[in-house]
Amino acid sequence: MKIMDTLLDKASTNSWCREVDEHEYLGSVPSMLGNNERRMLHWWARELPLTDSGYIVDAGCFLGGSTNAFVTGLAKNPYVQEKFWRIHAYDMFIAPRENYSLEMISNSKVAGDSVIEIFVNGLNTLRDFVMVHMGDFHHSSPPPGDLDILFVDICKSWSLNNIIIDRFFPHLIPGKSILIQQDYNDQFSPWVNLTMAYYRDYFDYIADEHGSRIYIYKTQIPRDQLNGSMIKNLDFEAKISLMNEEIELSGNLHSRFFNAITTAWLVFEHGGIQKARKYLSSIDSIAIQPWHSEKPYVDIVLSAMEHLGDISGLEKYQNQYFKK
């Protein structure tokens, strides 16, 4: 436990920014993650003593930016002798219908094309560290053991969030497992923030790094509470109450603002565009955008909501995301 206590103390001050050189090789594939986020993943894989039956799960790895950060860290981990297949990577490995991602791929790919060769080639000589799970995450299963690190960047819908809760959370180890929610400090994944608010008593907050929020799994969640549908089916007032608490407990201005934005998406889902517009118009009384931008971020969010129209528009967008 002394090693773990030391790691948690270091992590609470974002130690990877000091202990991983900013020019450390973390792979060559493009990534949506910031450099400090990839240094953070590298640091955890390098410093955390994995249990004998423990794994690192990389759920939602796109071209492999997160996976490369993990494998280069694991390669330097002095506590782990057997490193083959200790990282399990999950993704569709399909180019999405989204211009930013397609520009990042920059390999003559169009929406619906496979990108698995980019991922595999990017791993280079460390590919044997990784067990690849290609396909719809709804049909995926966790590794056959404990999860020392669960990195979640795949919860782009309620149903995907449910898979993480129902199938992967039961493999977390109290006092040991690290959970990294990459979409916590983001506007499009309200189920992620709501999930962490719902299970607040079972996780301890460690730190934020850009979009990611990092936790340690503190106490075993009762098995009958590990049901993502319970969270999705909460009534609107219960969801808003949990999110208001999460806003107050955010810990920093950046997370406070995104928790408020996340709440706006729950209002949009349950009350439609008019109620969401009203909520967003008063958001300054709840949280202030902590960075400068030419166009207020609230206006960007409102434009996205108006483009979608209602929750059915969001569901249609999600369903078409990987189709040609």
PENOR-V894527 format. One record per residue. N is the residue number from 1. RES is the residue in one letter. D_CENTER is the distance of its C-alpha to the mean C-alpha in Angstrom with 1 decimal. Layout:
# PENOR-V894527
n	res	d_center
N	RES	D_CENTER
N	RES	D_CENTER
This chain:
# PENOR-V894527
n	res	d_center
1	M	26.4
2	K	27.8
3	I	25.4
4	M	22.4
5	D	23.8
6	T	24.3
7	L	20.8
8	L	19.4
9	D	22.0
10	K	21.2
11	A	17.4
12	S	18.2
13	T	19.9
14	N	17.3
15	S	19.8
16	W	18.2
17	C	19.5
18	R	22.9
19	E	22.8
20	V	21.2
21	D	23.4
22	E	22.1
23	H	23.9
24	E	22.6
25	Y	22.3
26	L	18.7
27	G	19.6
28	S	21.1
29	V	18.8
30	P	17.4
31	S	13.8
32	M	11.8
33	L	10.4
34	G	13.0
35	N	15.5
36	N	14.7
37	E	11.1
38	R	12.6
39	R	15.4
40	M	13.2
41	L	11.9
42	H	15.5
43	W	16.8
44	W	15.2
45	A	16.3
46	R	19.7
47	E	20.4
48	L	19.2
49	P	22.0
50	L	20.7
51	T	22.7
52	D	25.2
53	S	23.4
54	G	19.8
55	Y	17.1
56	I	13.9
57	V	11.4
58	D	9.4
59	A	8.0
60	G	8.0
61	C	10.0
62	F	12.2
63	L	15.3
64	G	14.2
65	G	13.3
66	S	10.7
67	T	13.3
68	N	16.1
69	A	14.8
70	F	14.6
71	V	18.0
72	T	19.8
73	G	18.8
74	L	19.8
75	A	23.0
76	K	24.0
77	N	23.2
78	P	26.6
79	Y	25.9
80	V	24.9
81	Q	27.8
82	E	26.7
83	K	23.7
84	F	24.2
85	W	21.4
86	R	19.5
87	I	16.2
88	H	15.2
89	A	13.4
90	Y	12.6
91	D	12.9
92	M	15.7
93	F	16.8
94	I	18.5
95	A	18.9
96	P	17.7
97	R	20.0
98	E	18.6
99	N	20.8
100	Y	18.4
101	S	16.8
102	L	20.4
103	E	21.7
104	M	19.3
105	I	20.3
106	S	23.9
107	N	25.6
108	S	27.7
109	K	25.0
110	V	24.9
111	A	22.6
112	G	22.8
113	D	23.7
114	S	22.2
115	V	20.5
116	I	20.5
117	E	23.4
118	I	21.5
119	F	18.7
120	V	21.5
121	N	23.8
122	G	21.2
123	L	20.9
124	N	24.7
125	T	26.4
126	L	23.4
127	R	22.5
128	D	24.1
129	F	21.3
130	V	19.0
131	M	19.4
132	V	18.2
133	H	17.3
134	M	18.0
135	G	18.1
136	D	16.9
137	F	14.2
138	H	16.3
139	H	18.9
140	S	16.9
141	S	17.7
142	P	16.3
143	P	18.3
144	P	21.6
145	G	21.0
146	D	19.0
147	L	15.4
148	D	15.6
149	I	12.1
150	L	9.2
151	F	6.2
152	V	3.7
153	D	3.3
154	I	6.4
155	C	6.9
156	K	9.2
157	S	12.0
158	W	13.5
159	S	14.7
160	L	11.5
161	N	10.1
162	N	13.6
163	I	13.4
164	I	10.7
165	I	12.9
166	D	16.2
167	R	16.0
168	F	13.5
169	F	13.8
170	P	17.6
171	H	17.2
172	L	15.9
173	I	18.7
174	P	19.8
175	G	20.4
176	K	18.7
177	S	15.2
178	I	12.3
179	L	9.0
180	I	6.1
181	Q	3.6
182	Q	2.6
183	D	4.2
184	Y	6.6
185	N	9.0
186	D	9.4
187	Q	12.2
188	F	11.5
189	S	9.3
190	P	11.8
191	W	11.3
192	V	8.0
193	N	10.3
194	L	13.2
195	T	12.0
196	M	11.7
197	A	15.0
198	Y	16.6
199	Y	15.9
200	R	16.6
201	D	19.6
202	Y	17.9
203	F	15.3
204	D	16.4
205	Y	14.5
206	I	14.8
207	A	13.7
208	D	11.7
209	E	11.3
210	H	11.1
211	G	7.9
212	S	6.3
213	R	8.0
214	I	9.5
215	Y	11.7
216	I	14.4
217	Y	15.4
218	K	18.8
219	T	20.7
220	Q	20.9
221	I	19.9
222	P	23.0
223	R	22.7
224	D	24.0
225	Q	21.1
226	L	18.4
227	N	18.7
228	G	16.0
229	S	19.0
230	M	20.4
231	I	17.6
232	K	17.9
233	N	21.7
234	L	22.1
235	D	24.6
236	F	23.8
237	E	25.4
238	A	23.4
239	K	20.1
240	I	21.5
241	S	22.9
242	L	19.6
243	M	17.9
244	N	21.1
245	E	20.8
246	E	17.1
247	I	18.5
248	E	21.3
249	L	19.2
250	S	16.7
251	G	18.3
252	N	18.4
253	L	19.3
254	H	16.2
255	S	14.0
256	R	17.1
257	F	17.5
258	F	14.0
259	N	14.6
260	A	17.9
261	I	16.7
262	T	14.3
263	T	17.5
264	A	19.4
265	W	17.4
266	L	18.4
267	V	21.9
268	F	21.8
269	E	20.9
270	H	23.6
271	G	26.2
272	G	26.0
273	I	26.3
274	Q	29.2
275	K	27.6
276	A	24.4
277	R	26.6
278	K	28.5
279	Y	25.4
280	L	24.2
281	S	27.8
282	S	27.8
283	I	24.4
284	D	26.2
285	S	27.7
286	I	24.3
287	A	22.3
288	I	23.4
289	Q	21.4
290	P	21.3
291	W	21.8
292	H	24.5
293	S	24.2
294	E	27.1
295	K	25.8
296	P	24.3
297	Y	20.7
298	V	21.9
299	D	24.2
300	I	21.5
301	V	19.6
302	L	23.0
303	S	23.9
304	A	20.9
305	M	21.9
306	E	25.5
307	H	24.8
308	L	23.1
309	G	25.9
310	D	24.5
311	I	21.8
312	S	23.6
313	G	22.9
314	L	19.1
315	E	19.5
316	K	21.9
317	Y	19.6
318	Q	16.8
319	N	19.6
320	Q	21.0
321	Y	18.0
322	F	19.0
323	K	22.7
324	K	25.4
